[in-house]
Amino acid sequence: MDEILRNAFIAVLTLSTGIHLWLAIRHINFISDHKNKVPDAFKKNITLKDHQKAAHYAIAKSELGSKDTIVQASFLILLTLGGLISGISHLFDSISSPLLKDIALILSVMFLSSLIDLPFSYYKTFKIDEAFGFNRMTKKLFFSDLYKQMILVLCLGLPILFVALWMLQNAGAYWWFYLWAVWSLFNLLILAIYPTWIAPFFNKFLPLKDKTLKTKIIALLKKCGFKSQGLFVMDGSARSNHGNAYFTGFGKNKRIVFFDTLLERLNHNEIEAVLAHELGHFHHNHVKKRIVMMLLVSFIGLAILGYLKDQLWFYNALGIAEPTNGSALLLFMLVGPTFIFFIRPIMAFYSRQNEFEADRYAKTHSSAKYLKESLVKLYRDNASTLTPDPLYSAFYDSHPPALQRIARL
């Protein structure tokens, strides 16, 4: 059985990596073939220079993403079949507590994974985004964010990791169900505290001061029946030139947040249309549905792990000679995403349908004209390619391609 799983893992990892690289090549070639002509629907608002900038930006990101994919796949093989997890585990043999040894193992692998990610994140920020005029982040702020992320992982992640490992060891045959219940409550708690406790750890949030815009937005909120804790402006310009808007939080802690860069570019009518789109997600319960989906996926995943944890072939197939609770959890976190790679098109399709629903809602409660104008500005100012490869877009994109979205509006 261990040989079957090992061969399946190698086959799936090879196939998923190959598909990703093939789609990236298609995407790059398709963009290159269409970079010298602005689509007719955008000719009045987007210049050829802006269109070509978006093309080159998308190509640069795709090329970097392909290199990242190869490195991540190689690192995963090294960790598992290459025996690196077992090697790291032996470094902590002097720790007498199995639980503490497992925590040390998992944190060490997470740290190594972060080190692997760091050069790609750094290059994306200070080479690609810098070259295309999007980066506003200093190196000091970049590493400060990394430090803050590490603090959050230790403060929030360590307790839930401790609980998970304790349950694996002490909660009996149905440990996975109890862990699912705790994990679900933990995620709901994070959603509730994120706007007021976590987000301000990285960004500054100030109340919206524009009285005319505020009056317009409050009228829209009343019309849509949306209750918010407040309207806030985030200092997105401290890190990037990209613009965005979103609502965040859960229950009574919902906040509407505008990037300051967005407010600089759009007029009041366009901002109202963008917000109406976001409220469309609220009206159609997209956030709640995604939470339910997340809980369902975690339930299925932990149920599978509940079975695999006691199967010696599970460990042997993936390079672990001495099974532990920590190695079971670690293998599941590392290998699981490889096997669910092929459901990404389904998830992307579902997300794009949500975007179309939100657009239809915005048309009803605001203006299709202003939503189109705002989207065109955002495509232009964020250098979003107007001509992605259709197959690549269908596989990965959570938002519909620009041409489809504008045509629907």
Stockholm file with secondary structure:
# STOCKHOLM 1.0

chainA/1-409         MDEILRNAFIAVLTLSTGIHLWLAIRHINFISDHKNKVPDAFKKNITLKDHQKAAHYAIAKSELGSKDTIVQASFLILLTLGGLISGISHLFDSISSPLLKDIALILSVMFLSSLIDLPFSYYKTFKIDEAFGFNRMTKKLFFSDLYKQMILVLCLGLPILFVALWMLQNAGAYWWFYLWAVWSLFNLLILAIYPTWIAPFFNKFLPLKDKTLKTKIIALLKKCGFKSQGLFVMDGSARSNHGNAYFTGFGKNKRIVFFDTLLERLNHNEIEAVLAHELGHFHHNHVKKRIVMMLLVSFIGLAILGYLKDQLWFYNALGIAEPTNGSALLLFMLVGPTFIFFIRPIMAFYSRQNEFEADRYAKTHSSAKYLKESLVKLYRDNASTLTPDPLYSAFYDSHPPALQRIARL
#=GR chainA/1-409 SS CHHHHHHHHHHHHHHHHHHHHHHHHHHHHHHHHTTTSCCGGGTTTSCHHHHHHHHHHHHHHHHHHHHHHHHHHHHHHHHTTTCHHHHHHHHTTTCCCHHHHHHHHHHHHHHHHHHHHHHHHHHIIIIIIHHTTCBCCCHHHHHHHHHHHHHHIIIIIHHHHHHHHHHHHHSCTTHHHHHHHHHHHHHHHHHHHIIIIIGGGTSCEEECCCHHHHHHHHHHHHHHTCCCSCEEEECGGGTBSCCCEEEECSGGGCEEEEEHHHHHHSCHHHHHHHHHHHHHHHHTTHHHHHHHHHHHHHHHHHHHHHHHTTCHHHHHHTTCSSCCHHHHHHHHHHHHHHHTGGGHHHHHHHHHHHHHHHHHHHHHHSCHHHHHHHHHHHHHHTTCCSCCCHHHHHHHCSSCCHHHHHHHC
#=GC SS_cons         CHHHHHHHHHHHHHHHHHHHHHHHHHHHHHHHHTTTSCCGGGTTTSCHHHHHHHHHHHHHHHHHHHHHHHHHHHHHHHHTTTCHHHHHHHHTTTCCCHHHHHHHHHHHHHHHHHHHHHHHHHHIIIIIIHHTTCBCCCHHHHHHHHHHHHHHIIIIIHHHHHHHHHHHHHSCTTHHHHHHHHHHHHHHHHHHHIIIIIGGGTSCEEECCCHHHHHHHHHHHHHHTCCCSCEEEECGGGTBSCCCEEEECSGGGCEEEEEHHHHHHSCHHHHHHHHHHHHHHHHTTHHHHHHHHHHHHHHHHHHHHHHHTTCHHHHHHTTCSSCCHHHHHHHHHHHHHHHTGGGHHHHHHHHHHHHHHHHHHHHHHSCHHHHHHHHHHHHHHTTCCSCCCHHHHHHHCSSCCHHHHHHHC
//
